[in-house]
Amino acid sequence: MVIANEFDYRRPDTLGEAIQILSEASGSVQILAGGTDLVAWLRDDVIAPDLVVDIKDVPGLHDLTLTDGTLHIGSLVTFTELMESDIVAEHAPLLAEMAGTVASPGIRNRATMVGNICSAVPSCDAGPVLLAYDATVHLAGPSGERAVEIGDWFVGLRQTARTDDEVVTHLTIDPGRHGGAYVKLMRYAGEDLAQASVGIVVTPDHHYRIAFGAVAPTPIRSNRIEELLRGKTLDDSLIGEAVGLVSEEISPITDIRASAEYRTRMTEVMLKRGLAAATERLEGTGPAYGTRLV
């Protein structure tokens, strides 16, 4: 593999050192965690950073713990680790379902969920699920630590709320009791980006959190559909009303992978099936997590 441009490389041993490097850097800087997006972009000359900061040696960023009902996911936790975690399987199985759709085993072994949302491409798999979980992104920088709600994280195409001198340290989720579904439309079984995706969380008090991916410049929550469903028991008529709002909530494009019309129609199908599966899973029935719904 040929890298088109030269750059400096630093591998800090501590979070403080990483922040200092970022704050003192001149020119463009990229952070390296799993590197599955970054290396591809370097290879294809999509980006040309002056400096790459590798954070893999920073302690604490690999933690995956549950404390007082809050799930803590470090920025170096890979998709494979999410799939294999007993904590995730018990408390946030939707993360494991999503992780199992990401690319190939080789990619999942290196790619991190935090890196996925930092790349912030419209089709990122983690985006809709973290939106449905109401996750919080935690960052550290020269001014200290701060937290960003996931709804404020994606600010544009491949743009996030992170500043250049900050490091994302971890994500937190308060999952509670819920049922969920992640439905991903791909061109074939195996390694592929989402043509469209839907993340759904349903709680026992009939609150529904619904997010879409690959059908807008960023992953998005569907406030109108959530408001329609809030506090109600699902039936065919109500689901039909929700499906009828999909075309008003998303703004897909036509590209080499799918047409805008196809994305819209399939998102309607995925919402219908995802709502049914999430509700059944809340009740302890329905398809097992990891079962493909399209």
Order of alpha helices (4+ residues) and beta strands (2+ residues): beta-alpha-beta-alpha-beta-beta-beta-alpha-alpha-alpha-alpha-alpha-alpha-beta-beta-beta-beta-beta-beta-beta-beta-beta-alpha-alpha-alpha
